[in-house]
Amino acid sequence: RCEDGPQWWRLSFARPMHLVQLTLHNRADFRYRMVGATVALRHQNTSTLASFRMGAGRSLYVLTLAPALDAVSEIEIRSPSPSSCLHFSELEAFGAPQAEVRGGRPTLDPNPDP
């Protein structure tokens, strides 16, 4: 049993990101603890760009962002209730720094024109 309110984990990017997918690897021994947890992607002004609620206890959650999200500054994962524990093993965020995206797609040019 966990105490002191809902548990959370936050990733803050050094600069805004263009994200296309998130993959959350759950712990096999505590899969049920992600049921009801929320994943929020936020802008630097803290407005929520997208939010997802985890359903069944899975070992892997793949969240495809369609359309892709621009200007994501942080990802936060919160446990579903004040007494529940938050357990997962890894979060992968797929995308590119916002400054390297042109027309909604990452550029391969290391020195893109301003």
Contacts in CASP RR format, 6 or more apart in sequence:
PFRMAT RR
TARGET T0000
AUTHOR 0000-0000-0000
METHOD contacts of the structure
MODEL  1
RCEDGPQWWRLSFARPMHLVQLTLHNRADFRYRMVGATVALRHQNTSTLA
SFRMGAGRSLYVLTLAPALDAVSEIEIRSPSPSSCLHFSELEAFGAPQAE
VRGGRPTLDPNPDP
1 83 0 8 1.000
1 85 0 8 1.000
2 79 0 8 1.000
2 83 0 8 1.000
2 84 0 8 1.000
2 85 0 8 1.000
2 86 0 8 1.000
3 83 0 8 1.000
5 82 0 8 1.000
5 83 0 8 1.000
6 78 0 8 1.000
6 79 0 8 1.000
6 80 0 8 1.000
6 81 0 8 1.000
6 82 0 8 1.000
6 84 0 8 1.000
6 86 0 8 1.000
7 78 0 8 1.000
7 79 0 8 1.000
7 84 0 8 1.000
7 85 0 8 1.000
7 86 0 8 1.000
8 76 0 8 1.000
8 77 0 8 1.000
8 78 0 8 1.000
8 79 0 8 1.000
8 86 0 8 1.000
9 76 0 8 1.000
9 77 0 8 1.000
9 86 0 8 1.000
9 88 0 8 1.000
10 74 0 8 1.000
10 75 0 8 1.000
10 76 0 8 1.000
10 77 0 8 1.000
11 74 0 8 1.000
11 75 0 8 1.000
11 76 0 8 1.000
11 91 0 8 1.000
11 93 0 8 1.000
12 73 0 8 1.000
12 74 0 8 1.000
13 72 0 8 1.000
13 73 0 8 1.000
13 74 0 8 1.000
15 97 0 8 1.000
15 98 0 8 1.000
15 99 0 8 1.000
16 43 0 8 1.000
16 44 0 8 1.000
16 70 0 8 1.000
16 71 0 8 1.000
16 72 0 8 1.000
16 73 0 8 1.000
16 97 0 8 1.000
16 98 0 8 1.000
16 99 0 8 1.000
17 71 0 8 1.000
17 72 0 8 1.000
17 73 0 8 1.000
17 93 0 8 1.000
17 95 0 8 1.000
17 96 0 8 1.000
17 97 0 8 1.000
17 98 0 8 1.000
18 68 0 8 1.000
18 69 0 8 1.000
18 70 0 8 1.000
18 71 0 8 1.000
18 72 0 8 1.000
18 95 0 8 1.000
18 96 0 8 1.000
18 97 0 8 1.000
18 98 0 8 1.000
18 100 0 8 1.000
18 101 0 8 1.000
18 104 0 8 1.000
18 106 0 8 1.000
19 41 0 8 1.000
19 65 0 8 1.000
19 68 0 8 1.000
19 69 0 8 1.000
19 72 0 8 1.000
19 93 0 8 1.000
19 94 0 8 1.000
19 95 0 8 1.000
20 64 0 8 1.000
20 65 0 8 1.000
20 68 0 8 1.000
20 94 0 8 1.000
20 95 0 8 1.000
21 62 0 8 1.000
21 63 0 8 1.000
21 64 0 8 1.000
21 65 0 8 1.000
21 93 0 8 1.000
21 94 0 8 1.000
21 95 0 8 1.000
22 39 0 8 1.000
22 41 0 8 1.000
22 61 0 8 1.000
22 62 0 8 1.000
22 63 0 8 1.000
22 65 0 8 1.000
22 75 0 8 1.000
22 91 0 8 1.000
22 92 0 8 1.000
22 93 0 8 1.000
22 94 0 8 1.000
23 60 0 8 1.000
23 61 0 8 1.000
23 62 0 8 1.000
23 63 0 8 1.000
23 91 0 8 1.000
23 92 0 8 1.000
23 94 0 8 1.000
24 34 0 8 1.000
24 39 0 8 1.000
24 54 0 8 1.000
24 60 0 8 1.000
24 61 0 8 1.000
24 63 0 8 1.000
24 77 0 8 1.000
24 88 0 8 1.000
24 90 0 8 1.000
24 91 0 8 1.000
24 92 0 8 1.000
25 59 0 8 1.000
25 60 0 8 1.000
25 88 0 8 1.000
25 89 0 8 1.000
25 90 0 8 1.000
25 91 0 8 1.000
25 92 0 8 1.000
26 34 0 8 1.000
26 57 0 8 1.000
26 58 0 8 1.000
26 59 0 8 1.000
26 60 0 8 1.000
26 61 0 8 1.000
26 87 0 8 1.000
26 88 0 8 1.000
26 89 0 8 1.000
27 33 0 8 1.000
27 87 0 8 1.000
27 88 0 8 1.000
27 89 0 8 1.000
28 59 0 8 1.000
30 85 0 8 1.000
30 87 0 8 1.000
31 57 0 8 1.000
31 58 0 8 1.000
31 59 0 8 1.000
32 57 0 8 1.000
33 79 0 8 1.000
33 84 0 8 1.000
33 85 0 8 1.000
33 86 0 8 1.000
33 87 0 8 1.000
34 54 0 8 1.000
34 55 0 8 1.000
34 57 0 8 1.000
34 58 0 8 1.000
34 61 0 8 1.000
34 86 0 8 1.000
34 87 0 8 1.000
34 88 0 8 1.000
35 54 0 8 1.000
35 55 0 8 1.000
35 56 0 8 1.000
35 57 0 8 1.000
35 80 0 8 1.000
36 53 0 8 1.000
36 54 0 8 1.000
36 55 0 8 1.000
36 80 0 8 1.000
37 53 0 8 1.000
37 54 0 8 1.000
37 77 0 8 1.000
37 78 0 8 1.000
37 79 0 8 1.000
37 80 0 8 1.000
37 86 0 8 1.000
38 51 0 8 1.000
38 52 0 8 1.000
38 53 0 8 1.000
38 54 0 8 1.000
38 77 0 8 1.000
38 78 0 8 1.000
38 80 0 8 1.000
39 51 0 8 1.000
39 52 0 8 1.000
39 54 0 8 1.000
39 63 0 8 1.000
39 75 0 8 1.000
39 76 0 8 1.000
39 77 0 8 1.000
40 48 0 8 1.000
40 50 0 8 1.000
40 51 0 8 1.000
40 52 0 8 1.000
40 75 0 8 1.000
40 76 0 8 1.000
40 77 0 8 1.000
40 78 0 8 1.000
41 48 0 8 1.000
41 49 0 8 1.000
41 50 0 8 1.000
41 51 0 8 1.000
41 65 0 8 1.000
41 69 0 8 1.000
41 72 0 8 1.000
41 74 0 8 1.000
41 75 0 8 1.000
42 48 0 8 1.000
42 49 0 8 1.000
42 72 0 8 1.000
42 73 0 8 1.000
42 74 0 8 1.000
42 75 0 8 1.000
42 76 0 8 1.000
43 49 0 8 1.000
43 71 0 8 1.000
43 72 0 8 1.000
43 73 0 8 1.000
44 71 0 8 1.000
44 73 0 8 1.000
44 74 0 8 1.000
49 69 0 8 1.000
49 71 0 8 1.000
49 72 0 8 1.000
50 65 0 8 1.000
50 69 0 8 1.000
52 63 0 8 1.000
54 61 0 8 1.000
68 95 0 8 1.000
68 104 0 8 1.000
70 98 0 8 1.000
70 101 0 8 1.000
70 104 0 8 1.000
71 98 0 8 1.000
75 91 0 8 1.000
75 93 0 8 1.000
77 86 0 8 1.000
77 88 0 8 1.000
77 91 0 8 1.000
78 86 0 8 1.000
79 85 0 8 1.000
79 86 0 8 1.000
95 106 0 8 1.000
96 106 0 8 1.000
100 106 0 8 1.000
100 107 0 8 1.000
100 112 0 8 1.000
101 107 0 8 1.000
102 112 0 8 1.000
END
